Amino acid sequence: MKNLKLLLIIAIAFAFTACNKCKECKTNGNYYIGSYENMPDYGAEIREICSDNFESKKDFNNYIDAKEDDGWDCKSDFWN
């Protein structure tokens, strides 16, 4: 029983350290951007962006800020 409690505490701590490592960013409109006529609308493009792919947390945050400046909506991917 004592080992089970210890394992549960470690699992909860790991879950919170993993929080905000990935963001899910999506566009607000059509997948295709441009002046194509008769192009079907496939909805929003969704990308998962993880901080493990960047050299530093600052680079990750700068990339997310740039995506949001370009009109993307980025949210934490923790609950997905």
N, C-alpha and C positions, 0 to 999 in steps of 0.2 A: 504494500500500500504506500509505503514511504517513497519507493522508487517511482511509482505511478504519479505521485504529486510532484516529484522533482522533474519528471519527464514533461508533465503538463506545464509547469512553470517555464521550462526551457523552450517548449513549443510556442507559448504565448510571447515570450521575449523575442524569439526569432521572427514571429509574425510582425511585430512592431518594428523591428530593425529592417525588415524587407519593405516596409511601407514607403511609398513615394520613390521606389527605385524605377518604376515604369509609369509612363503616362500614355493614355489613349487619346490621340488627337484625331479629330474628324473635320472635314470641310462642312460648310453650311449649305452646299448646293450640289449642283451637277458634278459628276466625276470628271467630265470633259470640260476643259476651260478653253474657250476660243470661239470662233465664229463658224462652227460647223453647222450646216443646215441638215435637217432630217436625221440628226444624231439622237439615238435614244437616251433617255435620262436614266442612269443607273443609280442615282441617289448619291449619298455622301461617301467620300473615300475615308476609310478609317485606318490609321497606322498606330502601331504600338512602338513607342520609343523608350528604350531603357538606358539608364545611366551607366550600365556596364559597358556600353559601346563607346563611351567617351573617356578621355584621359583624366578629366577632373569633373567635380560636381559643378564648378563654375561654367565649364564648356557645355555641360548638359543643360543647365539653367538658361544660358545664353541661346542655345538652340531652340528650347521650348519658347522663350520670349520671342524669338524671330518668327517661329511658326504662328504664334498668336497674333503678331503684328501683321502677318500675311492673311489673317482671317480664319485661321484654324481655331477650333475650340478644344483645348487640352485639359483633361481631368485625370485624377489619380486612377490607376488601374487596380487598386487594392481589392475592391469588392467584386471585380469581374472574374 
